[in-house]
Amino acid sequence: MSVLRGKNILLGISGGIAAYKTAHLVRLFIKAGAHVRVVMTPASKDFITPLTLSTLSKNPVYSSFYNEEENAPENALWNNHVELGLWADLMLIAPATANTLSKMANGNCDNFLIACYLSAKCPVYFAPAMDLDMYKHPSTLASFHALQQFGNVMIPAESGELASGLSGEGRMAEPENIVAFIEADLSLKLPLKNKKILVTAGPTHEAIDPVRFIGNHSSGKMGYDIALCAADMGAQVVLVSGPSHLQINHPNIDLIRVVSAQEMYEACHEHFSSVDVAVCAAAVADYRPKKVALQKIKKSDEDFSIELEKTQDILASLGKIKKQQLLIGFALETENEIKNAQLKIQKKNLDLIVLNSMRDPGAGFGVPTNRVTFIDAQNNIEPRPLQSKEQVALDIVHKITAHYHA
């Protein structure tokens, strides 16, 4: 799975023959799971049509500061370059001609692409494309130097046959190489690179007999979202999941499926010593049947009772043995929420607890949203609004990254 998944990419195309390759480049970005918008200089439209790029990106293509509907000036629509610059997670100018590079380096804002570039708040990559003498000219080299001093990232041109008929350096990097370059560069800069995180998710099922069990309504979505978010930020994730219909596919995630609280306990203790962070989001059963029937229990008496015993407290057991690990737990409370959560922090030696309240509409099991309150070991209390579980997961992972990049 690509680090470009879910990224907003603003592709700027300037007027060089290599512009014809951008159709394939857009397809590669889309295939990687990115969202793409295209900005073209007027000259670039001589090499590839906006219709082609609009069809491939599934978005309008921008090339001027306004569009006129039916050639009527009163119907002109303003294209907001600032909005595009803010929308992008990264911007790529490819091909970047000598003319466009000079404008970028000197702030010569005479077209919509340069306006977007000057408005961008995200990382900017540029892939030069020009003839070999132009590529080596002192003015071009000065543009390269200035742009890299600004913090932009250059994707070096390749050597090969050029449009002039000459052969040498100046050929725009091939689309596959551009994508690979950006993926490698982003991977190196991921905030959780070289961190290992243990995440628990879902319910546990405690057997009564071969066909019945004690369980709860947890779907596991919260834990799965945390695991995916952490993996997208570069972490190696061990996801220990109780019974769940959810699936997850990410090269950074090792999924371990378990059923009972005891199996989850053993899996967590097997991996805890090797991780940097543990996030215990699973809804683990507090009790299990003391005796499990080997055969299905027949319906006979009017009354039926099951003797229960406590399961081992996974979170507390990890808190007792933790060394350098950051330990995050969840608390689902129905009364005295803050006080009970604070007691759990102390009792279980946690660094952070994520408090859920069953009294909040739209929060809890079986819904796509959650409303949580973060409480840390210093008793800082941070209530969060009702939001998607994906956003809650992102907030939790941001807490982890802040811990390591304070």
Salt bridges, closest charged atoms under 4 A:
ASP110 OD2 - LYS103 NZ 3.04
GLU169 OE1 - LYS136 NZ 2.91
GLU174 OE2 - LYS21 NZ 2.74
GLU174 OE2 - ARG171 NE 3.31
GLU176 OE2 - HIS24 NE2 2.70
ASP185 OD2 - LYS189 NZ 2.84
ASP209 OD2 - ARG212 NH1 2.56
ASP225 OD2 - LYS221 NZ 3.12
ASP232 OD2 - ARG5 NH2 2.25
ASP232 OD1 - HIS250 NE2 3.00
GLU307 OE2 - LYS290 NZ 3.60
GLU309 OE2 - ARG288 NE 3.13
ASP313 OD2 - LYS348 NZ 2.99
GLU333 OE2 - LYS344 NZ 3.22
GLU337 OE2 - ARG359 NE 3.02
ASP351 OD2 - LYS322 NZ 2.76
ASP360 OD2 - ARG371 NH1 3.25
GLU382 OE2 - ARG384 NH1 3.68
GLU382 OE1 - LYS399 NZ 2.45
GLU390 OE2 - LYS221 NZ 2.84
ASP395 OD2 - ARG384 NH2 3.23
